[in-house]
C-alpha cells in the first residue's frame, strides 16, 4: 500500500529546524509482516531533518526500512540530491534524548533493528509499541526538489534474546612512560566505511600503531564490536565523529555507549552543551579537518571548546596546509593572550595539534598520518592526558621518528608540549633528531614564522638539526619535516611536525 503524506508541523527545537510529517499507522497482528510505502517530495530549502512518524503496535519483532530517491540532472556548479537516513524509537527525537536507534547517513539503502541484532550503524534492542521516527536528512536538494520513497515493514512475533554489550578494555600492555603511536579518526562498516573492525585492527597493527579510536559518523553502534579485536598489543578507544552541517568533531575516547547528538548548527548555540557532554563522558573534543572543502565539513563552531585540533587529515592536501597555518595563528594568539600553558581552573590553554587518517576503505592508508604521544602507559587516560598536554608529534608513518628538545645554558631541558623557563636573553639550543625522512628538509617555526631551515637530510633519512635562539626572539619553536619539491617557492608536503616547545618564563 502506498500513500503520499503531508506536513503536520514545522518546528524549531532550539537546534536545527525540523519538519514532522503525518504519522503512518500499522494494525496489530499475531505473526507475519505488514508493509507500508510512503512517498513525498522535499523542496529546496528544506529543514535539516524531516521526521516520518510510524505508529508501532504491540507484538512487533523487527522494524525494517528501505528507501530510494531521485537524482535528476542539475546544472554545473549546482548541488544534486543527497538524502541521509536514521531512526529514533518511541522515546522520541528530543535533542540529546534517549530515542536514538541508529544512523547510516547515505551509506545504506535499507536497515533493520530487532532485539538481538541490527544493521551496522543501528542499535539492537526491543521494538516497543509507540511512535517511532524515521529521520531523513536532506543533505543537499536539487532545484527540482527531492522525491523519495520509503518502504516500512514490521515483522510480528516473539523477539529474540538480546545480548549484553561487551566493550574493549581501557588498557593494553604498554612500555611504561614511552612514545605511543595511534590513529584516532577511523571509519568501519558501522558508518560509511567498508572495512570490518577486524580488518581495521589488522591494518593498524601492520602500520605499527599502539592505539586507535573508533569514530563512526553520528552513531555509537560500533562500540560493542571492538572487544574481540583489541589486545595487549592494541588499545582500542571508542568515540564518535559528530557530523553536523557546520563541521565535524571527533569525540575521542568517550565512555563506551556514549551517544553525542549532531542535529544543530553553529547559529543554534548548542555545541558547547555537547562538548561538555563529551568531556563528562571522559572524552576529548577534537575538531576534525577544519578547512575541508566538502559541504558541511568546514568547522564553524570556533575553538573555545577544543581539547586538540586535527590539523592533518589523510594524505597531505592544500586544506591541511591551511589548517596548519590557522593553528599556528592560534599558537601566536595564545602567546599574546597569556594562554600558552594550562589554565589552572580547567586545565585548558593553548590547543595542541594532532593528525589522523580518516580512513574509510581501500586504498585509504590507516596510520597516514599518525599521532605519536608521550604517555605514562598504554591506557585510555594516559593517552588522552598526553594528547591534551600536547606531548605529541604527527608523522606520516611508523618509519619516521622525531626527538625534539630545547636546552638552556645551565642544563635546563624541555620537550614537546613543555616550557623551557629561562630568562629572555638566555641562549637556547633547539635540537631535532630525525630518522626515516630521506632527502627531507627541516624547518623551525616560531611566532615570527620560519626562522631556520636545515637539510636536506641524507638518503638514509637520519640527521640532527640544531639552532640557537633566545626567548625574546622566539616565544615558541615547533619543528616541521617537509618532503622535497621539484621547483617553486611553496614548501613540500609534510612528512612530520611537532607541537611547540614554549620558551621563557611566564
N, C-alpha and C positions, 0 to 999 in steps of 0.2 A: 504494500500500500504506500503510495507516495502522496506528499502534500507540500504546498508552499506555506510557510509560516511567517507571520508578520511580526513587526516590532511590538513589544509590550511596553518597554520603558528604556529611556536613555538616562543614565545616571552617572554622577561623579562621586567616587567613594573616598575622596581625599587622595586618590592616586590617579592613575591614568583613567581617562574617560572610558566607559564600558557600555555595551548595549546588551540587554537581555531580551531574548525572543520569547514568543508564546510557547508554553510548555507542551511537550509531547507525552501522551499517556499510553500505558500498556495495561491490558487486562491481566488479572491473576490467572495462573494456570498451574496444574499439578506437575506437569512434565513437558518435555519438548522445548520448542523455541517459538518466539514471536519476533517479527521484524517490522520495522517502520523505516520508510525512506523520507528524508527531509531535504527540500531544495530551497535555495534562496539566492539572492544577489546582493553583494555588498558594493556600495558606490565608492568612488574615490573620496578621500577624506573621512573614511570610516573610523570609529574609535579603535584604540589599540587592541581591545579584546571584546569579543562577541560571545555571549553565553547562550547555549541552547539547553534549556531545562528538559530533563527527562524524568517523568514520574515512574519510579520503580516500585512495583508491588512486593508483597511478601513472597518468599519461596524462590527467589532468583539466585541461581548458582553462578552465572557468568554474565558479564557486561562486555559486549563486543561492538566495535565501531570500525567501519571503513569509510573512506571519503575520497572525493576527487573534486577538481575544479578546473575551469577552463583557462587556457593560456593563449589568448589572442595575440596576434602580431601587433607590435607597438612601434611608433616612430623611433628613429635613432636618438639615443640620449634620454629616452623615457623608460621608467621602470615598468616591467610587466607584472603579472600576478604572482604572488607567493603567499601561501596560506599555511600557518603553523596550527598545531592541534595539541590538546591536552585534556585532562579530565579532573573534575572535582566531585567528591561524593556528597552524601546527604548532609554533611556538616557545613557545607556552603562554600562560597567564594570570597569570603572576607579576606582582606589583605593581611597576610601573615597568620591566617587562621589555620585550622586543623584539617580542612577539607581536601587538601591536595592529594591526588592519587596518581599523577604522572604527567609527563610531558615528553613529546617526541619531536616538537618543532616541525620542520618539514622533512625529517629523515625517514618517516614511515607513512604508508597509506592506510594502515589498519593497526588495531591493537585490541587487547582484551585484558580484563582483570577478573580474577576469582580468588578464593581464599587461599589456595595452595600454590598459585602461580600467576604470573603476569608477563606481558610483553616487556622486553628490556626497555627501561625508562619509566616503567609504571610499577606501582607498589601492590604486591599481593595482599589480600585481605578480604573479609566478608563483603558481599554485596547486600547491604542492608536496605530496607524499604525507606523511601523518601524521595526527595527531589535531588537528582544528580545533575551535573552540568558538564556538557561538552564545551570546552573552551577553544574558540577559534581566534587565531592571531593573524589578522591581515597585515603581514609584514610590508608588502607593497601591493598597490592596486592599480591596474591598468586604467587608462581613460575610459574604456568601455565598461568598466565595472568588473567585479569578480563573482561569477556564477559558480556555486558549489552544490554538491550533493553529499549528504550523509546517509549511511545505512546503519541503523542501530538494531542490534539483535540481542535479545535477552534469552539466556538459556535457563530453564527451570529445573529444579531438582535439589538433592541434598548437596550441601557444599563439601568440598574436600577438606582435609585436615591441614591447618596452617602450621608451618614450622617456625620456630623462634629464630630470629636473625642471629648470625654469628659474624662478628666483626674482627678485622685484623688486629693483632697485638700492637701496643704502643711502644714496643721496644724490640730492637734486633741486637744481635751480638756485635757490639762496637769495639773500638780500639782505645777506649777512654777518650781523653781530650785529643782530638785529631781533626783533620780536614775530611769532610764527607761530601760526596757528590750526589746531586739529585736533580730531578725534573719534576716540577710542581704544577704543570699545566698539560694534561693529557686527556684524550677522549677515547672511550671504548664504544662498543655497540650498545651501551646503555644510554647513549645520546646519539650524536651524529657521526661517531667513529665507526670503523669497520673491523677493529681488532677486538678479540676477547681479552678479558683480564689476564688469562694465562699467556696469551701471545705478547701482551704488553710487558708482563713481568719477565718473560724470557728475553725480550729485546732490551729491557732495562739492565738486566744482568750482563748481557753481551756488551752493552755500552759502558760497563764499568761503574754503574750507579749503585749507590748505597741506599737511596730512598727515592720514593716517588709520591705524588699526591693525586688522588682521583678527583677530577674536576669536570663532571658532566654538565652540559648546559641545562640549567633550571630544573634539575632533579637530583635527589639523593638516592635514587633507586639502586645505584651500583654499590652502595656502602656494604651491603651484606654479601657481596660476591668477590671480595678480595682476600678473605682469610686464608683460603686454601692455596693461594699463590704467594703469600708473604712467607718469610722465613728468617732464619738467623742472619742470612746474608742480605736481606732486603726489607727495609722498613716501608710499609705502605700506610700513608696517611690518607684521610678521606676529607672531601670538601665538596665544592660546587663551583661552577662558573656561572655566576649570577649575570644573566644575559638580558640587559634592559634595552630599551630603544635609544638610550643615550650613553651607551658604553657598557663594557663588560668588566666584572671584578671577580678575581679568584678568592673564594673563601678557603683559606689554606689551613688544613689540619683541624677542622672542627670536630666536635664530639660526634661519633657515629650516630646516624639517624637524624641529624640536624637538617632541616629544610629552610632555605632562605628565599623569600619571595622576591620576584623580579618585576612585578607589574606596576611600575612607576617610572616617571621621567624626572629629570633634574628640576623642572619647574614645579613639581609636586612637593618638593622639600621633604621627602621621605627617606632618602638614602641614609641619613645619619642614624635613624632608628634601626635599620637593618645592619649597618656597620657595627653598631653596639651589640646587636644580637650575635653577630659573628664572633666578636671578642668574648661575649659571655659564654659562648659555646666553645671557648678555648682556641679559636682560630685567629688567623691573621687576615687583614684586609689588604688585598694586593690588586690595584687597578691593572688590567691586562691590556697589552698592545694599545696604549692610549692614543696613538696617532694613526691607527689603522684606517684604511680608506673605505672599507665595506660599510654599507648602510647600517647605521646604528652602532657601529663599533668604536667610533671616536669618543674618547672619555670626556664627559661634560659635567661631572659632579664635583670637580675640584679635588684637592689632595689633602684637605684638612683631616680626613678620617683614615688616611692611608698609613699602614704599617711598613710597607715597602711598595715599590712600583716595578712592574715588569717592563724594563727598558728594551730588552732584546727578546723577540718572539720568532722562533723558527729561523730559517736561513736569513742572513743579514740583507735587509732591503732599505730603500730610502726612508720609509716611515720609521724604521728603527733608528736611523741616523737623526731624524727629527726628535724622536723620543729621548735619545741620549743627550742632545743639545738642550732640550727642555729640562731634563733632570739636572744637568749641570747648572742651568739657571736657577733651579730651586736650591742647589747647594750654595750658590752665591747669596741668595736671599736669606738662607738660614744663618750664614756668617754675618751678614749685615744686621739681621734682627736678633742676633744672640741665641739662635736656636741650634747651633752646631754642637749639640750634646743631648743628653737625655733629660727630658722635663722631670723635675722632682715629683710632680703631682701624679702624672700618669705614665711616666717612662718614655714618652714620645718626644721627638725633636726633629732633627733632620731626617729625611726619608731615604733609606737605603735602596739601592737598585738590585734587581735580580734578572735572571733570564730563564726561559723555558721553551720547550719545543712546540707546544700546542699541536702535537702530532695527532692526526686523525686516522690515517690509513697509509698504505704504501703509495708513493715512496717516501712519506714523511719519516724523518730520522728521529727516533727517541734519543734524547740527550744532546740534541743540536738546537740551542745550546744547553748548558747545564750550570746550575749554581753550586759552587764549591764553598761549603760552610765550615768554619771552625766552631766545633761544638764539643761540649763536655762528654757526650756519649751519643750513641745512635738511638736516640729516643725522640718521640714526638716533641716533647717540651724542650729538649736541648737543641734540636734542630731549629725550632721556632725561635728560641732565645738568640741563637746565632744570627738568623736572618734579621730579626728585629733590631739587633745591635749593629748590623752592618758588617759583621765579621765574615765577609764573603767576597768572592770574585766570581766572574762568569767566564766560561771557556767554551769553545766550540766542540771539544771532545775530551775524553779522559786522557788522551795523549799529551795534552797541554797542561802544564803546571806552572804556577807563579808563587814566588815568595817576595813579598813587598814590605819594606820596613823603612822607618825614619829614625835616625840616631842623632843625639846631641853630643856635645864635646865632653861631657862628664859621664858617659856611659848610659845616658837615658835612651830608651828604645820605645817605639810604639809600632803596632802593626795595623793591618787593615781595620777600619772602623774605630780606631782609637785616637787619642790625643797625645801628642808629644808636648808636654808642658815645659817649654823653655822660654827664656826672655826673647823679646822681639829681635834683638841683634845677635843672638847666639847662632853660630854656624850649625847648619843641619845637613846631614848627608842622607839623601834618599837613594835607596838601592832596590833594584828589581832583578831577581834571578828567574830566568825563563828556561823551560825545557819544552820540546815538542812544537816549536814555531819556526820552521826553516824559512830563511830569507824574509822574515817579518821585521817590521820597524817598531820600535818602542817610542811612545810619546808620554811625557809627563805633563799633565793638565792641572792648572791651578785656577784660582778665582780670576786671574788675568787672562787665562787661555793656555795654549800650548807654549810652554817656556823651555822645553828641552826635547830634542829628538835624538834617538840613538839607533844604531844599526846601519844597514840590515844585519840581522843575525845570520850566522853561518848556516850552511846546508844541514848541519847536524841538528839545528833548531835550538841549541843551547847557548846561553850567554848571560852576562851580567851587565847592567847599565846603571851607572851612578850619576848623581847630580847634586851639587851643593847649592843651598839657598838659605834663607832665614825666614822666620815667622812674619817679619814685617813685609817681606816680598811676596810670600805665598801663604795665605790663610789655610789652605789645604793643598794636598797633592794627591792626585789619583793617576793610575797608570793605564795606558791602552797599548795593546799589541795589535798591529794592523798588518794585513797582507799587502804584498807589493802590488803596485799598479803599473799598467803598461805605459801610460802617459797621462798628462794633465795635472791640474793643481789639487784635485779632490783627493782625500785620503782613501786608502784601500779599505776593504771590508774588515770588520773587526774579527780578530781571532780570539781575543780575550780582553777583559777590562776589570779593574778593581773598584771597590768602594774606596772613599778617600781616607787618608790619614790627615787629621787636623793638626795644625802647628800653632804653638804659642799658648800662653796662659790665658784663661778666660777672665 
